[in-house]
Amino acid sequence: MQRLGRISNVSPSGNAIVKAENPPKIGSEVADENLNVIGKVFDIIGPVSSPYAVIKPSVREPTKLVNKPVYLLLSKTKRSRRENE
């Protein structure tokens, strides 16, 4: 688990905005401090020196997460095609 940052606000379209401490990959799962998945990284915006992550939430009320820390769930290594044969 890697800290992503704090949710600063929720956009009018319902996406959560996080000032990224460590720039994530698009599609990475995002969790709260209790390891509950709250959504996925949808986009990275802003300057390279100070990026923001846009999270498409999978929770009903993302506004309740404002000012809460969020974390990146480190993806499990994907098996190669050969292992599945």
N, C-alpha and C positions, 0 to 999 in steps of 0.2 A: 504494500500500500504506500502510495506516495502522495503527499499533500499537494493539492492543486491550488488552493487559495480559499477566499471567502466569497460567497455570493453577494455581489454589490446591489443588484436589483433584478427585477423581472421585466422584460420588454413587453410592449403592448401585445405582441403576438404570443406571449406566454413562455418565451425562452428565458432561462436564467443566465445572467452575465457574471463571469468570474474574472477578476484580475489574476492572470495565471502566474504563479511563482515559477513553475516549471512547465514550459509549453507542452501540451499533450498532443497525441495523434488524434486525428478526426476518427470518430467511431469508438474511442476508448470509453469504457463504462466509468461512471462517476458514482461515488457512494458518500453517504453522510458519516458522521463519527461512529455510528452503530453498525457500519458496514451494510446498511440497506441501500440497494442500488436506487438512485434517484433519477438517472437518465444517462444519456450518452453525449459525448462531445459532437456537436453539429457543425461548428465552424470556428475558425480562429480569426479575430479581427484586430485592428489597431496596428501600431508600429511594431516592428520586429523587436525593438529594445524594451517594449512594455506591452506585450500582447494580452488580449482578453479572449477567454474561451466562451463560446456560446453553447449552452447545454440545452438539449431538447429534453425536457423533463418527462418522466414516466409516472410521476406522482400527481395527485389531484390538485393540491394547493401549493404550487412552488413558491408563492409569496411567503409562506411560513418559514422558508429556508433562508431568507435574506439575513445577512450578517453571520451565517453559520459557516464553519469550515467544511470544505468538501475535499474528497480524496479520489485519486485515480486508482482503480483496481488494476493491478498488473495482470495482463492477459496471460493465460496459460500457454505454454509453447504448443504450437500446432504440430500435429504429427505429419511427417512427410508422407507422400503418396506410397512410397515403398513399404513403410511400416504397415500400411493397411492392406497390402496385397497378400 
